Each structure stands twice: as structure tokens, then as C-alpha cells.
Amino acid sequence: MQPRLNPQAAAPEAFAGMYAFEKAVLNGGLEHRLVELVKTRASQINGCAFCIEMHTRDARRAGETEARLYLLDAWREAPHYTPRERAALAWTEALTRIAETHAPDADYAALEPHFTDAEKVVLTLLIGAINSWNRLAIGFRSMPPLREA
């Protein structure tokens, strides 16, 4: 597969807006490891190799364990995740698959004991942002770099 174009070079002003949005979301107060789990899970669902490589690498740098990254695709069956992370991952899956799920009440209710209203908004914006980044990377065929580890 070959890259189609460099979207940042083709539309730098639009990309500046995406970077500003990303920065605002990242400054929203969610813990870095949770952010990377959400980004990785959405990228897995969307099949974005570029983003999976980036966010698993970033997660490791933030102290994430290999076991939790390996099991992320099966988080519901693995005991490795906190109740807060489980609520965020369920919401991530629901919103990433919005056409199928329509954001179920149960997934939203699961956020209640673990997230403030402001955190719910930031989490939802984070999920929207990574889905947008996935669509850019997949649509323009961004390739993950070849690395040994």
C-alpha cells in the first residue's frame, strides 16, 4: 500500500485546527495512560496501523505495560483494567461504532461513578478526535514507520 498524500502539507491551516483541538483535549485533565488506551482501542476498531503503532509506543513511554496493551482488544475478558478504564473503553467502543450502537444508555451510565461531567465531555471529545485522526491516516494511507521495537 502506498501513501496517497501528506494531508498536513496539503492543508496546513486545517491541520493547525486539528492540532489545536488535540491540544485542548489533551489538556482536559484525563490521565495520560487512559488517553493512550482510548486512542489505541479506537484505532484497533478502525484498523488504523499508523495510529496503533503511534499510540502503543506512546503508551509504553507513559508507563503502560505490555500485557495491558496486548490484551486491550479483549479488555472485557481481562482483569487488567480498572473500573474507570473499563467505562472509558466501553464508551470508546460505543462512540467509535456509533452507527451500530447509537451510544447505549448503559455505556453512558457506566461513566457516572468514574467521571465528572467535565471529564465525560473531554473523554467524548478525545474519542471524536482519535476517530478523526484515524480517518485522516487511513484515508490518505499514512504508513507506520518500520521499527524493530
N, C-alpha and C positions, 0 to 999 in steps of 0.2 A: 504494500500500500504506500502511496506517495502523498506527501502533504499537498494540499490544494493551493493554499496561500497563507501568508502570515497576516492574520487579521489585525494584529496590533500595528503593523507597518501600514496596512491598507487604510485603517480608520483610527489614527492615533487619538483624536479627540473623543470619539465614542469609547475607546478603551480607557481613556483617562477617567471617564464617568464610571466605568465598571470598577476600576481600581479605587476610586473614591468610595463607592458603595461597599466594596470589600473591606476597606479600612474601617468604615463606620461600623460594619457588622463585627469585625474582629475586636473593636474597641467597646463592644457591647457588654462585656463582663463575663462571658462564658469561659470556663477553663479551657486552656489550650488543648489538652488531651481530648476533651469531649468534642471540641471543634473538629479536630482531625478525624475522630471516629465517625462523626456525621458526614464529613466530606468524603471519607473513604467509602462508607456504606452507600451513599447516593451514587458515587462513581462506579461502584460494583454493579449496582442495579442498572445503571445506564450503559455499562460496558465501556467506560472511558479509560483506556490503558494509560494515557498520558497523565490523567488526574489520579488514578490509583497509584501509579509509581510515585508521583509527587507527594501525595498525602500520606502514604505509608512511610516514606522516607522522613517527612516532617514529623509524623507521629513518633517514630523511633527517636528522633532528636529531642522530642519533648518528654521522653522517658517511657513511651509506650512499650509494652512487652511484645515479643514475637508471638507468643501464644495467643494473646488477645487479638492481634492483627490476623493471624491465621484463622481464628475462629469467628471472625466478625460476620462472615456470610451465614453462619449458623448460630448467631448470638442468642436466639431464643432457647436453644438446647444446651448452651454452655453456661456454667456457673460463674464465669469470669467477670461479669459486668454488674455494676451497681444498679439499684432500682432507678436512680436518676438517669443513668446511661441507657437503661432499657426503655424508659419512657421516651427519651430523645430519639433512640433508634427506631422505635415504633412510629413516632411522628415523622421521622425522616422517610421511612418506607411509605407511609400513607400519603405524604405530600409528593414524593417522587413518582408514585404511581397514582396520582390524583384522578386520572380518567377512570381508573378501575375502582378506587377506594372511596372517592368523594369525602375524604377526611373524616373517618368514622368518629362518632361521639366517644366511643370507648378509648380510642387512642388520644383524643384531646383530654378526656377526663384523667387519663393516666399521668398527664403532665402536672396536674393540680398540686399533689403533695410535694413535688420536687422542684417546681419552677415558679418564680414570681410572675406576675403578668408581664412585666418588662422583659424578663428572660424568655417567656413564651414568644414574644414578638421578635426578639433577637434571634432565637432559635429558628423561627419560621423564615426570617429574612436570610439567615445562613443557609437554610435548605434551598430557598429560592436562588440564592447566589451560586451555590455549587451546581445546581441544575443548569443555570445559565452558562457557567464555565464549561460544564460537560458538553453542552450543545455546541458551543464555540469550538472546543477541542475536537469533538467527533465530526462536526460538520466540515471543518477545514482540515481534518486528518492530521492533527498535531501528533507527532510521534514521540514516545517516551525515549529518553536517551538510553543508549546501551551502556550499562554499568555492570560491574562484577558484583558489587554489594553496596 
